Amino acid sequence: MRLHKYTVASLASLASVAASLLSVTGAPAQAASAADAAAGPGAWRWAHRDVHTDQQFRGLDAVDRRHAWVGGSKGGVWTTSDGGRTWRDVSPAGAEGLQFRDVEVTDRRTVSVLAIGEGRASRIYRTQDAGRTWTRTFTNHDPRAFYDCMAFWPGGRRGLAVSDPVGGKFRILRTTDGGASWSVDDRSGMPRAFDGEFAFAASGTCLVTTGWRDAYLASGGAAARVFHTVNRGRTWSVTDSTIPASDAGGVFSLSFRNPERGLAVGGDFEAPEVGSDASASTIDRGRSWWNGGDLSGYRSGVDHVAGLRRTAVAVGPTGSDVTSDAGRTWQPFSTDDFDAVHCTEDGACWASGPEGAVAKLVR
């Protein structure tokens, strides 16, 4: 988490500027800093560090510019400790055919991977020895449930996983022991979902945490909304996003620079080249969302770049876009096909996608 403190006078000044711009444009002020502006997309490119496999990598998490993990579409898990020059196959035994759509690294040796699907296909595996051995820590036994994403708070002890609605509400799993065990949450504090509303298991980022107690959940289908909790999932509020909802569309991915400021991207995966109205931003803890700049296509993953306060990268099947003004505008910089993106605290960004594709951002 990267927090920024301002004096009262600075906040007042910023509020005045924001109000002036809002009256003209209808969107909050998000001017790029000098550092963000200097990091424009002109020289940005992806340097491939692919894995020799035909599996699609929608599950991705990284520790730093040297250490990363990917989860595949046929039960495979790989890890690197040398920046992607070599990869080690650490796939859990008996996981063949599972679709690992989310990977969560809580330290260099402790990792949880989420398999998606109906009924028993939804599972969570965990390793504490960097992939040498795995334990299955959760198996879904409810045929109505379909788990999509999971996320942990700093420290790695507390985390959540989300299933598509069961009985009219999103179902939440909770762990308080670092993923060693999971339990289904009481849902009395969860708002009702619309009939046909669901989450997208596209990049492991339909559910994200920020700070020590906040989490955000994205939806699509019958409604494109963002759910928010300030108390680690005991109660939730929900707000409409500005991204259009459709049978195959809505909000696919979220990224928060801090609990107040975040980005959402999505679109319609059946119209992959259409990126109009496919991004949104918030500066008030998700109470309101503003329509962001158009993307160059549907995007399934987004993340903020460490060290650059207003810069983020979004990826999808038709390419990648970058913003240097907190989502007000986006510029394309690659046509490589990726599903997920993750940026680390040391300034590295990793992306993953089909046919074993993995890459690191060069800028």
Protein Blocks (a to p, Z undefined) as FASTA:
>chain_A
ZZddddfklmmmmmmmmmmmmmmnopacdddcfklmmmccklgccddfbdcdfbdcfbcc
dfblmbccdddfeopacddfehomaccdfbdehigoiacfbdcdfbfkbccdddedehjl
pccdddfegomaccdfbdcfbfkbccfbdcddehjlaccdddddeehiacddddfegopa
ccdddfklpccddehiacddfkopabccehjlbccdddehjbccddddfegolaccdddd
fbdcdfkbcjfbdcdfbfkbccddedjfklmmbcghiaccdfegolaccdddddfbdcfb
dcddehiakbccdddfkbccddfegomaccdfbfcdcfbdcddfkopacdddeehiacdd
dZZ
